[in-house]
Amino acid sequence: MKRSFAPALLALLIIGCATPPKPVWVAAEATYKGEKIPYTVDLPQGWMRLNVDNQAMVTRDGTALQVIAVRRAKVGEPLAYTKKKFEKGMLPQELAGILIDGWSAADAVASSEILENAPAKLGGVDGFRLVVRIRLKTGLERKWACYGAMIGDWVYTVAYNAAARHYYEKDLETFEKTVRSFRIL
């Protein structure tokens, strides 16, 4: 009788000890359709893509230098670094304000300066465009641009984060082109 349980026990131990697969960087497709999120976006050629949780990220030279990320957050759920939540019916500038509060409270951020906070469209929906200069506690300076909009029960953002020197300006038009291609399915 002990013998009949051995294969089943071994299988359970193997399954229980298995680690989830590590995220894998792959070449960015020309048009990408979100895996868990219903959207399409044209990704920059020659860049690499990684999917993690509710976001897809692309970079050409590494995330420490530049990254474009497509994310969504559920209305009413807590956000990282802040107790504030997106609520149904919020105006685009209120959504932007919550994102600003979250970034300002991030552990790695020493200071931030809002360079732009203006109305804009994302996927044909009224939203916002933010540009923020961030100084990290390490002394590095980054610039961050983000488009966002509430679509149904979700707040979608397409953001670009890059080293302020050289990389931000170098890939800004690539980011803007990516934003213009974003569509909700």
C-alpha positions as a Markdown table, in Angstrom:
| # | Residue | x | y | z |
|---|---|---|---|---|
| 1 | Met | 0.0 | 0.0 | 0.0 |
| 2 | Lys | 2.8 | 2.4 | 0.8 |
| 3 | Arg | 4.2 | 1.6 | -2.6 |
| 4 | Ser | 1.0 | 2.9 | -4.5 |
| 5 | Phe | 1.3 | 6.3 | -2.9 |
| 6 | Ala | 4.9 | 6.8 | -3.7 |
| 7 | Pro | 4.4 | 8.1 | -7.4 |
| 8 | Ala | 1.6 | 10.4 | -6.3 |
| 9 | Leu | 3.6 | 11.8 | -3.4 |
| 10 | Leu | 6.6 | 12.3 | -5.7 |
| 11 | Ala | 4.4 | 14.2 | -8.2 |
| 12 | Leu | 3.0 | 16.4 | -5.5 |
| 13 | Leu | 6.4 | 17.2 | -4.1 |
| 14 | Ile | 7.7 | 18.1 | -7.6 |
| 15 | Ile | 4.6 | 20.3 | -8.4 |
| 16 | Gly | 4.8 | 21.9 | -4.9 |
| 17 | Cys | 8.5 | 22.7 | -5.2 |
| 18 | Ala | 8.3 | 24.0 | -8.8 |
| 19 | Thr | 9.1 | 27.7 | -9.1 |
| 20 | Pro | 7.1 | 29.8 | -11.5 |
| 21 | Pro | 8.9 | 30.6 | -14.7 |
| 22 | Lys | 10.9 | 33.8 | -14.8 |
| 23 | Pro | 9.7 | 36.6 | -17.0 |
| 24 | Val | 11.4 | 36.5 | -20.4 |
| 25 | Trp | 12.3 | 39.4 | -22.6 |
| 26 | Val | 11.3 | 38.9 | -26.2 |
| 27 | Ala | 11.6 | 41.0 | -29.4 |
| 28 | Ala | 8.8 | 43.6 | -29.5 |
| 29 | Glu | 6.2 | 42.9 | -32.2 |
| 30 | Ala | 5.1 | 45.6 | -34.6 |
| 31 | Thr | 1.6 | 45.5 | -33.2 |
| 32 | Tyr | 1.1 | 44.0 | -29.8 |
| 33 | Lys | -2.2 | 42.8 | -28.4 |
| 34 | Gly | -2.3 | 42.7 | -24.6 |
| 35 | Glu | -2.3 | 39.3 | -23.1 |
| 36 | Lys | -4.4 | 39.9 | -20.0 |
| 37 | Ile | -5.5 | 43.5 | -21.0 |
| 38 | Pro | -7.7 | 44.2 | -24.0 |
| 39 | Tyr | -5.7 | 46.7 | -26.0 |
| 40 | Thr | -3.4 | 46.9 | -29.0 |
| 41 | Val | -0.3 | 49.2 | -29.4 |
| 42 | Asp | 2.4 | 49.5 | -32.0 |
| 43 | Leu | 5.7 | 48.8 | -30.3 |
| 44 | Pro | 9.0 | 50.2 | -31.4 |
| 45 | Gln | 11.0 | 48.0 | -33.7 |
| 46 | Gly | 14.3 | 46.8 | -32.3 |
| 47 | Trp | 13.1 | 47.1 | -28.7 |
| 48 | Met | 12.5 | 44.2 | -26.3 |
| 49 | Arg | 9.2 | 43.4 | -24.4 |
| 50 | Leu | 8.5 | 41.9 | -21.0 |
| 51 | Asn | 5.1 | 41.3 | -19.5 |
| 52 | Val | 4.7 | 41.4 | -15.8 |
| 53 | Asp | 1.3 | 41.3 | -14.0 |
| 54 | Asn | -0.9 | 44.1 | -15.4 |
| 55 | Gln | 1.7 | 45.7 | -17.6 |
| 56 | Ala | 3.8 | 45.3 | -20.7 |
| 57 | Met | 7.2 | 47.0 | -20.8 |
| 58 | Val | 9.5 | 47.7 | -23.7 |
| 59 | Thr | 13.1 | 48.9 | -23.7 |
| 60 | Arg | 15.9 | 49.2 | -26.2 |
| 61 | Asp | 19.0 | 49.7 | -24.0 |
| 62 | Gly | 17.7 | 48.5 | -20.6 |
| 63 | Thr | 15.1 | 49.7 | -18.1 |
| 64 | Ala | 17.8 | 51.8 | -16.3 |
| 65 | Leu | 18.1 | 53.9 | -19.4 |
| 66 | Gln | 14.6 | 54.0 | -20.9 |
| 67 | Val | 11.4 | 52.1 | -20.6 |
| 68 | Ile | 7.9 | 52.4 | -22.1 |
| 69 | Ala | 5.2 | 50.7 | -20.0 |
| 70 | Val | 1.5 | 50.1 | -20.7 |
| 71 | Arg | -0.4 | 49.5 | -17.4 |
| 72 | Arg | -3.9 | 49.5 | -16.0 |
| 73 | Ala | -5.2 | 49.8 | -12.5 |
| 74 | Lys | -8.7 | 48.8 | -11.3 |
| 75 | Val | -10.8 | 51.6 | -10.1 |
| 76 | Gly | -11.3 | 51.4 | -6.3 |
| 77 | Glu | -8.2 | 49.3 | -5.6 |
| 78 | Pro | -5.3 | 50.5 | -3.6 |
| 79 | Leu | -2.2 | 51.8 | -5.4 |
| 80 | Ala | 1.4 | 51.5 | -4.6 |
| 81 | Tyr | 2.9 | 54.2 | -2.3 |
| 82 | Thr | -0.4 | 55.9 | -1.5 |
| 83 | Lys | -3.6 | 55.1 | 0.3 |
| 84 | Lys | -5.5 | 57.0 | -2.4 |
| 85 | Lys | -7.6 | 55.2 | -5.0 |
| 86 | Phe | -9.0 | 55.9 | -8.4 |
| 87 | Glu | -12.8 | 56.4 | -8.0 |
| 88 | Lys | -15.5 | 56.1 | -10.6 |
| 89 | Gly | -16.3 | 59.5 | -12.2 |
| 90 | Met | -13.0 | 61.2 | -11.4 |
| 91 | Leu | -11.9 | 63.9 | -13.8 |
| 92 | Pro | -8.7 | 63.3 | -15.8 |
| 93 | Gln | -6.7 | 65.9 | -13.7 |
| 94 | Glu | -7.9 | 64.1 | -10.5 |
| 95 | Leu | -6.5 | 60.8 | -11.9 |
| 96 | Ala | -3.2 | 62.6 | -12.6 |
| 97 | Gly | -3.1 | 64.0 | -9.1 |
| 98 | Ile | -3.3 | 60.5 | -7.6 |
| 99 | Leu | -0.4 | 59.3 | -9.8 |
| 100 | Ile | 1.7 | 62.3 | -8.8 |
| 101 | Asp | 1.0 | 61.6 | -5.1 |
| 102 | Gly | 2.1 | 58.0 | -5.6 |
| 103 | Trp | 5.4 | 58.8 | -7.3 |
| 104 | Ser | 6.3 | 61.5 | -4.8 |
| 105 | Ala | 5.9 | 59.0 | -2.0 |
| 106 | Ala | 8.0 | 56.2 | -3.6 |
| 107 | Asp | 11.0 | 55.2 | -1.4 |
| 108 | Ala | 13.6 | 55.8 | -4.0 |
| 109 | Val | 12.4 | 59.4 | -4.9 |
| 110 | Ala | 14.2 | 62.3 | -3.2 |
| 111 | Ser | 12.3 | 65.0 | -5.1 |
| 112 | Ser | 10.0 | 65.6 | -8.0 |
| 113 | Glu | 9.0 | 68.5 | -10.1 |
| 114 | Ile | 5.9 | 68.6 | -12.3 |
| 115 | Leu | 6.8 | 70.1 | -15.7 |
| 116 | Glu | 3.5 | 69.5 | -17.4 |
| 117 | Asn | 0.0 | 68.4 | -16.4 |
| 118 | Ala | -2.4 | 68.9 | -19.3 |
| 119 | Pro | -5.5 | 67.4 | -20.9 |
| 120 | Ala | -4.8 | 64.8 | -23.6 |
| 121 | Lys | -6.4 | 61.8 | -25.2 |
| 122 | Leu | -5.4 | 58.2 | -24.7 |
| 123 | Gly | -7.0 | 55.7 | -27.1 |
| 124 | Gly | -9.5 | 58.4 | -28.2 |
| 125 | Val | -10.7 | 58.9 | -24.6 |
| 126 | Asp | -10.3 | 62.2 | -22.7 |
| 127 | Gly | -7.4 | 61.9 | -20.2 |
| 128 | Phe | -4.2 | 63.6 | -19.2 |
| 129 | Arg | -0.5 | 64.0 | -20.1 |
| 130 | Leu | 2.0 | 64.4 | -17.3 |
| 131 | Val | 5.7 | 65.2 | -17.5 |
| 132 | Val | 7.7 | 65.0 | -14.2 |
| 133 | Arg | 11.4 | 65.4 | -13.4 |
| 134 | Ile | 12.4 | 63.0 | -10.7 |
| 135 | Arg | 15.6 | 63.1 | -8.6 |
| 136 | Leu | 16.3 | 59.8 | -7.0 |
| 137 | Lys | 18.0 | 59.4 | -3.6 |
| 138 | Thr | 21.0 | 58.1 | -5.5 |
| 139 | Gly | 21.4 | 61.5 | -7.1 |
| 140 | Leu | 20.3 | 60.3 | -10.6 |
| 141 | Glu | 17.8 | 62.4 | -12.5 |
| 142 | Arg | 15.0 | 60.9 | -14.6 |
| 143 | Lys | 12.2 | 62.3 | -16.6 |
| 144 | Trp | 8.8 | 60.6 | -16.8 |
| 145 | Ala | 6.0 | 61.3 | -19.3 |
| 146 | Cys | 2.6 | 59.6 | -18.9 |
| 147 | Tyr | -0.7 | 59.6 | -20.7 |
| 148 | Gly | -3.7 | 58.2 | -18.8 |
| 149 | Ala | -7.5 | 57.8 | -19.0 |
| 150 | Met | -10.3 | 56.1 | -17.2 |
| 151 | Ile | -11.9 | 53.6 | -19.5 |
| 152 | Gly | -14.7 | 51.6 | -17.9 |
| 153 | Asp | -13.6 | 50.3 | -14.5 |
| 154 | Trp | -9.9 | 50.7 | -15.3 |
| 155 | Val | -7.4 | 53.5 | -15.4 |
| 156 | Tyr | -5.0 | 52.9 | -18.3 |
| 157 | Thr | -1.6 | 54.5 | -18.6 |
| 158 | Val | 1.1 | 54.6 | -21.2 |
| 159 | Ala | 4.3 | 55.9 | -19.6 |
| 160 | Tyr | 7.9 | 56.6 | -20.6 |
| 161 | Asn | 10.6 | 56.8 | -18.0 |
| 162 | Ala | 14.2 | 57.6 | -19.0 |
| 163 | Ala | 17.5 | 59.0 | -17.8 |
| 164 | Ala | 17.0 | 62.7 | -18.0 |
| 165 | Arg | 20.4 | 63.2 | -19.8 |
| 166 | His | 20.4 | 62.0 | -23.4 |
| 167 | Tyr | 17.9 | 59.2 | -23.3 |
| 168 | Tyr | 14.7 | 61.1 | -22.5 |
| 169 | Glu | 14.9 | 63.4 | -25.5 |
| 170 | Lys | 16.4 | 60.7 | -27.7 |
| 171 | Asp | 13.4 | 58.4 | -27.4 |
| 172 | Leu | 10.6 | 60.9 | -26.7 |
| 173 | Glu | 9.2 | 60.8 | -30.3 |
| 174 | Thr | 9.2 | 57.0 | -30.2 |
| 175 | Phe | 7.1 | 57.1 | -27.0 |
| 176 | Glu | 4.7 | 59.7 | -28.6 |
| 177 | Lys | 4.3 | 57.4 | -31.6 |
| 178 | Thr | 3.5 | 54.5 | -29.3 |
| 179 | Val | 0.9 | 56.5 | -27.4 |
| 180 | Arg | -0.8 | 57.5 | -30.7 |
| 181 | Ser | -1.2 | 53.9 | -31.7 |
| 182 | Phe | -2.8 | 52.8 | -28.4 |
| 183 | Arg | -6.3 | 51.4 | -28.8 |
| 184 | Ile | -8.7 | 49.6 | -26.3 |
| 185 | Leu | -10.4 | 46.6 | -27.8 |
